[in-house]
Amino acid sequence: MTRLTENQVAPPFTLPNQFARPVSLAQFAPQRVVLYFYPADDTPGCTAEATEFQELLDDFLACGARVVGVSPDAIETHRAFAEAHHLTFDLLSDPPRRVMTDYGAYGEKMLYGKRVVGVIRSTVVVSAKGTVERAFYNVRAHGHAARVLRAVGELALGD
């Protein structure tokens, strides 16, 4: 599994969102984008993480950053998840896990003491120029959005 590092060019992608519209990394320029990768819609940890990002969404936007969630779930599942929890940011569908793999968010991990292959809860902050500014791997769902917001706020101060 390859993890992204700061100053590395972020891998380009185009994936469908919960409305089946294609979303690409390039369309966010000249804004910063927070890509958070999560295992599955409507699970307790993923729901907590998504709702925390939603609660802080105005703060991310004030720092010039867009929030985007990515999981292997289908478009329809994303739509239902977004509606049920009033999520207003894009949820991208990556069933083949290609983008997740490119971003180091899919691969071998430890789960309850066992080695398994799966989605690694991760977040990558991509600059307006398309480079990695921060990468967080193997994160805990609760409180993670606030941690990412602090990092984005620090980055925005440096702009």
C-alpha positions as CSV (number, residue, x, y, z in Angstrom):
1,M,0.0,0.0,0.0
2,T,1.4,3.4,-1.0
3,R,0.6,6.3,1.3
4,L,0.6,9.8,-0.1
5,T,3.1,12.4,1.4
6,E,3.1,16.1,1.5
7,N,3.9,18.0,-1.7
8,Q,3.2,14.9,-3.8
9,V,0.9,15.5,-6.8
10,A,-2.6,14.2,-5.8
11,P,-3.8,11.4,-8.2
12,P,-6.4,12.7,-10.6
13,F,-9.8,11.1,-10.5
14,T,-13.4,11.3,-11.7
15,L,-16.1,9.4,-9.8
16,P,-19.9,9.7,-9.6
17,N,-21.5,11.4,-6.7
18,Q,-24.8,10.5,-4.9
19,F,-26.7,12.1,-7.8
20,A,-24.7,10.1,-10.5
21,R,-22.9,13.3,-11.6
22,P,-19.2,12.9,-12.3
23,V,-17.0,14.8,-9.9
24,S,-13.3,15.2,-10.7
25,L,-10.4,16.5,-8.6
26,A,-9.6,19.1,-11.2
27,Q,-13.0,20.8,-10.9
28,F,-12.2,21.9,-7.3
29,A,-9.3,24.2,-8.4
30,P,-8.7,26.8,-7.2
31,Q,-10.1,25.5,-3.9
32,R,-8.5,23.2,-1.3
33,V,-10.3,19.9,-1.0
34,V,-10.6,17.6,1.9
35,L,-11.1,14.0,0.7
36,Y,-12.1,11.7,3.4
37,F,-12.3,7.9,2.8
38,Y,-14.6,5.7,4.8
39,P,-15.7,2.1,4.7
40,A,-19.4,2.1,4.5
41,D,-22.6,4.3,4.6
42,D,-24.8,4.1,7.6
43,T,-22.5,2.3,9.9
44,P,-22.0,3.8,13.4
45,G,-18.5,5.1,12.9
46,C,-19.0,6.3,9.3
47,T,-22.2,8.1,10.3
48,A,-20.5,9.8,13.2
49,E,-17.7,10.9,10.9
50,A,-20.0,12.2,8.2
51,T,-22.2,14.1,10.5
52,E,-19.2,15.7,12.2
53,F,-17.9,16.8,8.8
54,Q,-21.4,18.2,8.0
55,E,-21.6,20.1,11.4
56,L,-18.2,21.7,10.6
57,L,-18.9,22.3,6.9
58,D,-19.4,26.1,7.1
59,D,-16.0,26.3,8.9
60,F,-14.3,24.3,6.2
61,L,-15.9,26.5,3.5
62,A,-14.8,29.6,5.4
63,C,-11.2,28.3,5.1
64,G,-11.7,27.8,1.4
65,A,-12.0,24.0,1.5
66,R,-14.6,21.7,0.1
67,V,-15.3,18.4,1.8
68,V,-15.8,15.2,-0.2
69,G,-16.5,11.7,1.1
70,V,-15.4,8.6,-0.8
71,S,-16.4,5.0,-0.1
72,P,-17.0,1.8,-2.2
73,D,-20.8,2.0,-1.7
74,A,-23.1,2.4,-4.7
75,I,-24.6,5.8,-5.8
76,E,-28.1,4.8,-4.5
77,T,-26.7,3.9,-1.0
78,H,-24.8,7.3,-0.9
79,R,-28.0,9.1,-1.9
80,A,-30.0,7.4,0.9
81,F,-27.2,8.0,3.4
82,A,-27.0,11.7,2.5
83,E,-30.7,12.2,2.7
84,A,-31.0,10.3,6.0
85,H,-28.3,12.4,7.7
86,H,-28.8,15.7,5.8
87,L,-25.4,15.7,4.3
88,T,-24.9,18.5,1.7
89,F,-21.4,17.6,0.5
90,D,-20.5,15.2,-2.3
91,L,-20.2,11.5,-1.5
92,L,-18.3,9.7,-4.3
93,S,-18.8,6.1,-5.3
94,D,-15.6,4.0,-5.9
95,P,-16.8,0.3,-6.0
96,P,-13.6,-0.9,-7.7
97,R,-11.6,0.9,-5.0
98,R,-9.2,2.3,-7.6
99,V,-9.2,5.9,-6.3
100,M,-9.0,4.6,-2.7
101,T,-6.0,2.5,-3.7
102,D,-4.3,5.5,-5.4
103,Y,-4.7,7.5,-2.2
104,G,-3.5,4.8,0.1
105,A,-6.9,4.3,1.6
106,Y,-7.4,0.7,0.6
107,G,-5.2,-2.2,1.5
108,E,-4.0,-4.4,4.3
109,K,-4.8,-3.3,7.8
110,M,-5.3,-4.7,11.3
111,L,-8.8,-5.3,12.5
112,Y,-9.4,-6.7,15.9
113,G,-5.9,-8.2,15.9
114,K,-6.2,-9.8,12.4
115,R,-4.7,-8.7,9.2
116,V,-7.4,-8.0,6.6
117,V,-7.7,-6.1,3.3
118,G,-10.2,-3.3,3.3
119,V,-10.9,0.5,3.4
120,I,-8.4,2.4,5.6
121,R,-10.2,5.3,7.2
122,S,-8.1,8.2,5.9
123,T,-8.3,11.8,4.9
124,V,-6.1,13.7,2.4
125,V,-6.1,17.5,2.1
126,V,-5.3,18.6,-1.5
127,S,-4.1,22.1,-2.2
128,A,-5.7,24.4,-4.8
129,K,-2.7,23.5,-7.0
130,G,-3.4,19.8,-6.7
131,T,-0.7,18.7,-4.3
132,V,-1.1,16.8,-1.0
133,E,-0.9,19.2,1.9
134,R,-1.8,16.7,4.7
135,A,-2.5,13.0,4.8
136,F,-4.1,11.3,7.8
137,Y,-4.2,7.5,7.8
138,N,-5.8,4.9,10.2
139,V,-7.9,7.6,11.9
140,R,-10.7,7.2,14.4
141,A,-14.0,8.5,13.2
142,H,-15.0,10.5,16.3
143,G,-13.3,13.8,16.5
144,H,-11.5,13.4,13.2
145,A,-13.3,16.2,11.3
146,A,-12.3,18.7,14.0
147,R,-8.7,17.6,13.8
148,V,-8.8,18.0,10.0
149,L,-10.4,21.4,10.3
150,R,-7.6,22.6,12.6
151,A,-5.0,21.5,10.0
152,V,-7.0,23.2,7.2
153,G,-7.3,26.4,9.3
154,E,-3.5,26.4,9.8
155,L,-3.0,25.9,6.0
156,A,-5.4,28.7,5.2
157,L,-3.5,31.1,7.5
158,G,-0.4,30.4,5.4
159,D,-2.1,31.2,2.1
